[in-house]
Amino acid sequence: MSDLLEALTILWKYIAGYHEKYPLHCEHDVLFVCGIDFSIMDHKTIKKLIEFGFIPGIDDDWDTVEAMLGKNFDWDDMTEEEWKKISPNITACMHSYRYGSC
């Protein structure tokens, strides 16, 4: 539970607009935090959120990431250069299978 609270506290700094009031969405076994401004989020923050079980974008973005970075791409090993390349091309959400259960 403490990891979830810490992750949400970090994400709160990057949520804008409509999503400030309604940032969370749960669908089946996936928790989404929406309205994330990736343009102001640095690579170290993303790496920390990945450690907490959150993945950038939505699960449908995987095809985009794979097309840009190859089939062997792994979020755990993502570099700063890779993040800069994909961040403008993915949905402004983070999602987690670790915390999602409806």
Secondary structure, DSSP 4 states (H G I P E B T S, - for coil): -HHHHHHHHHHHTTB-GGGGTS-EEEETTEEEEE-B-GGG--HHHHHHHHHTT-EES-GGGHHHHHHHH-TT--GGG--HHHHHHHGGGS-SEEEESSS---
